[in-house]
Amino acid sequence: MFNHYVKFQLFINRITTFAFLQMELKEKQRKILDVAVELFKEKGYMGSSVRDLATKLNIKAASLYAHIRSKEEILEWVCFGIAQEFFDELQEVKNTDVVPREKLDLFLDKHLSVVLKNRDVTHIYSVEWRHLEERLPEFVELRKNYQQEVEALISEIYKAENWELKSPSFTTRFILHTLNNSYFWFKRSSDSTDKITDEIREKILFGLLGNQKS
């Protein structure tokens, strides 16, 4: 258990949030990142080339390499940045002193808020991470650590509330898959966000708990 905690903290210390990353990048790199997110969403990571990106930026392809190491580096910015936001929100939930039932609600809301703030980025994170090469093993381990941390939180909540939890691993994957793909269900207009957030939370809770949720 101690070794797992140490590994988790090492990951936390090594990566930075997507929002913080955007502040740390130089102005030109931020522009490249923003345009790349649009391009990857439109054509997919593998369907997008450096030349495509340069065309959208109205610069020569060779000029891009003064600002980025490779197309893969941009994918790293996206995947590791948004992953850290998920970790940060999870840590805040764990540190919040509320009853277990409310902590479950809070986790669902916090994770969902990251998805909705970064819809296109979350799409790329969810779909394109497999195309990481050099840092793929590190990212796979990162995802595994996050799932383990969420699973530990869910198990703790279920135990405290005396709810039946048949498969912690499956339950965790169900929650994360549902939340990470919820951007499909949202319109861009923010006026529907609160209503649909509540609906998603209620449906997840009913799927998890059934009549135990009352």
C-alpha positions in Angstrom: 0.0 0.0 0.0 2.9 2.4 0.9 4.7 1.7 -2.4 1.5 2.4 -4.4 1.1 5.7 -2.5 4.7 6.7 -3.3 4.2 5.8 -7.0 1.0 7.9 -7.1 2.8 10.9 -5.6 5.7 10.6 -8.0 3.2 10.8 -10.9 1.5 13.8 -9.3 4.8 15.6 -9.0 5.8 14.9 -12.6 2.8 16.1 -14.6 1.0 19.4 -14.8 -2.6 20.4 -15.4 -3.9 21.3 -18.9 -4.8 24.8 -17.7 -1.4 25.3 -16.0 0.4 23.8 -19.1 -1.3 26.4 -21.3 0.1 29.2 -19.0 3.6 27.7 -19.1 3.7 27.4 -22.8 5.0 30.2 -24.9 2.3 32.3 -26.7 3.1 30.6 -30.1 3.0 27.1 -28.5 -0.4 27.9 -26.9 -1.7 28.9 -30.4 -0.3 25.7 -31.9 -1.9 23.6 -29.1 -5.3 25.3 -29.6 -5.3 24.8 -33.3 -4.0 21.2 -33.0 -6.9 20.3 -30.7 -9.3 21.5 -33.3 -7.4 19.6 -36.0 -7.2 16.4 -34.0 -10.9 16.6 -33.2 -11.8 17.2 -36.9 -9.5 14.6 -38.6 -8.2 12.4 -35.8 -4.6 12.3 -34.6 -3.4 9.8 -37.1 -5.3 11.6 -39.9 -3.6 14.9 -39.1 -0.2 15.9 -40.3 2.3 18.5 -39.4 1.6 20.0 -42.8 -2.1 20.2 -42.0 -1.3 21.9 -38.7 1.0 24.4 -40.5 -1.6 25.2 -43.1 -4.2 26.0 -40.4 -1.7 28.2 -38.7 -0.7 29.8 -42.0 3.0 29.1 -41.6 5.5 26.8 -43.2 5.7 23.2 -41.8 9.4 23.5 -41.1 8.7 26.6 -38.9 6.7 24.5 -36.5 9.7 22.6 -35.3 11.1 25.8 -33.8 8.2 25.5 -31.3 7.5 21.8 -31.0 9.6 18.7 -30.9 7.0 16.7 -32.9 3.3 16.1 -33.4 3.5 13.6 -30.6 4.6 16.2 -28.2 1.3 18.0 -28.7 -0.6 14.8 -27.9 1.5 14.5 -24.8 0.5 18.0 -23.7 -3.1 17.1 -24.1 -3.1 13.7 -22.5 -0.8 14.4 -19.5 -2.3 17.8 -18.9 -5.9 16.7 -18.7 -5.0 13.6 -16.7 -3.5 15.9 -14.0 -6.7 17.9 -13.8 -8.6 14.7 -13.1 -6.0 13.8 -10.4 -6.3 17.3 -8.8 -10.1 17.1 -8.6 -9.9 13.6 -7.1 -7.5 14.8 -4.5 -9.8 17.6 -3.6 -12.7 15.2 -3.2 -10.6 12.9 -0.9 -9.6 15.9 1.2 -13.2 17.2 1.6 -14.8 16.4 5.0 -18.3 15.4 4.0 -20.4 12.3 4.6 -19.6 9.4 2.2 -22.8 9.7 0.2 -22.1 13.4 -0.5 -18.4 12.5 -1.4 -19.7 10.2 -4.1 -21.8 13.0 -5.5 -18.9 15.4 -5.3 -16.5 13.0 -7.2 -19.0 12.6 -10.0 -19.5 16.4 -10.2 -15.8 17.2 -10.1 -14.8 14.7 -12.7 -17.6 15.7 -15.0 -16.7 19.4 -14.6 -13.2 18.6 -16.0 -14.8 16.9 -19.0 -17.2 19.7 -19.7 -14.5 22.5 -19.4 -12.3 20.6 -21.9 -14.7 18.8 -24.2 -12.5 18.6 -27.3 -9.5 17.9 -25.2 -11.3 15.1 -23.3 -12.3 13.6 -26.6 -8.7 13.5 -27.7 -7.5 12.2 -24.3 -10.1 9.4 -24.4 -9.6 8.3 -28.1 -6.1 9.2 -29.2 -3.9 8.3 -26.2 -3.0 4.9 -27.7 -1.0 6.8 -30.3 1.5 8.0 -27.8 4.8 6.2 -28.4 7.8 7.3 -26.3 5.7 8.1 -23.2 2.9 5.5 -23.8 4.1 3.1 -20.9 4.2 6.1 -18.5 0.7 7.2 -19.6 -0.8 3.7 -19.3 0.7 3.5 -15.7 -0.8 6.9 -15.0 -4.3 5.8 -16.1 -3.9 2.7 -14.0 -3.0 4.7 -11.0 -6.0 7.0 -11.4 -8.3 4.0 -11.8 -6.9 2.5 -8.6 -7.3 5.7 -6.7 -10.9 6.1 -7.8 -11.6 2.4 -7.0 -10.2 2.9 -3.5 -12.4 5.9 -3.0 -15.5 4.1 -4.3 -14.8 1.1 -2.1 -14.4 3.3 1.0 -17.7 5.0 0.3 -19.6 1.8 -0.2 -18.1 0.3 2.9 -19.0 3.4 5.0 -22.6 3.4 3.7 -23.0 -0.4 4.0 -23.8 -0.7 0.3 -23.1 -3.9 -1.6 -20.2 -3.7 -4.0 -19.8 -6.9 -6.0 -17.0 -5.8 -8.4 -15.0 -2.7 -7.4 -13.0 -2.8 -10.6 -16.0 -3.1 -13.0 -17.9 -0.4 -11.0 -14.9 2.0 -11.3 -14.5 1.4 -15.1 -18.3 1.8 -15.6 -18.2 5.2 -13.8 -15.1 6.5 -15.6 -16.3 5.3 -19.0 -19.6 7.0 -18.5 -18.2 10.3 -17.3 -15.4 10.5 -19.8 -17.8 10.0 -22.7 -20.5 12.3 -21.4 -19.3 15.2 -23.6 -21.2 13.4 -26.4 -24.5 14.3 -24.7 -24.0 17.9 -24.1 -24.8 20.8 -26.4 -22.3 23.7 -26.5 -24.8 26.0 -24.9 -24.1 26.3 -21.2 -27.7 26.7 -20.1 -28.3 23.0 -20.4 -25.2 22.0 -18.5 -26.5 22.0 -14.9 -29.7 20.1 -15.9 -27.9 17.4 -17.8 -25.1 17.1 -15.2 -27.8 16.4 -12.6 -29.4 13.8 -15.0 -26.1 12.1 -15.6 -25.4 11.9 -11.9 -28.8 10.5 -11.1 -28.6 7.9 -13.8 -25.1 6.8 -12.7 -26.2 6.6 -9.1 -29.3 4.6 -10.0 -27.1 2.2 -12.1 -24.7 1.8 -9.2 -27.1 1.7 -6.2 -30.6 1.1 -7.4 -32.9 1.5 -4.4 -29.9 1.8 -2.1 -29.3 5.4 -3.1 -32.1 6.9 -1.1 
